[in-house]
C-alpha cells in the first residue's frame, strides 16, 4: 500500500503548513473580536500566533 500524506506524519520536519495555520488563527481572532468573544480565548490564540511567527 502506498503511503500518502494523510498516512504518514513527519515528526522531525518543518511545519510547511505554518502560513495556513497562521491564517486560520488570525481569522478565528478576527471573528471572536467581531462577536465580542472571550478575551482569554483571543489572548491564547494571539500567543499561538506569536509562537508560530517566532519559528
C-alpha positions as CSV (number, residue, x, y, z in Angstrom):
1,X,0.0,0.0,0.0
2,X,1.3,3.4,-0.9
3,X,1.8,5.9,1.9
4,X,0.1,9.3,1.4
5,X,0.5,12.5,3.3
6,X,-2.5,11.6,5.4
7,X,-1.0,8.2,6.3
8,X,2.4,9.5,7.5
9,X,3.3,12.2,9.9
10,X,6.7,13.8,9.6
11,X,7.6,14.5,13.2
12,X,11.1,15.8,12.5
13,X,10.4,18.0,9.5
14,X,9.5,21.7,9.3
15,X,5.9,22.7,9.6
16,X,5.1,23.5,5.9
17,X,1.5,24.5,6.8
18,X,2.5,27.4,9.1
19,X,1.1,30.1,6.8
20,X,-2.2,28.3,6.6
21,X,-2.3,27.7,10.4
22,X,-1.5,31.4,10.9
23,X,-4.2,32.5,8.5
24,X,-6.7,30.2,10.4
25,X,-5.7,31.6,13.8
26,X,-6.0,35.2,12.6
27,X,-9.4,34.5,11.1
28,X,-10.5,33.0,14.4
29,X,-9.2,36.0,16.3
30,X,-11.0,38.4,13.9
31,X,-14.3,36.5,14.2
32,X,-14.0,36.5,18.0
33,X,-13.3,40.2,18.2
34,X,-16.2,41.0,15.9
35,X,-18.6,39.0,18.1
36,X,-17.2,40.2,21.5
37,X,-15.7,36.7,22.1
38,X,-13.9,35.6,25.2
39,X,-10.8,37.7,25.8
40,X,-8.9,34.8,27.3
41,X,-9.5,32.7,24.1
42,X,-8.4,35.6,22.0
43,X,-5.2,36.0,24.1
44,X,-4.5,32.3,23.8
45,X,-4.9,32.5,20.0
46,X,-2.6,35.5,19.8
47,X,0.0,33.7,21.9
48,X,-0.1,30.8,19.4
49,X,0.3,33.3,16.5
50,X,3.4,34.8,18.2
51,X,4.9,31.4,18.8
52,X,4.4,30.4,15.2
53,X,5.8,33.7,13.9
54,X,8.9,33.2,16.1
55,X,9.8,29.9,14.5
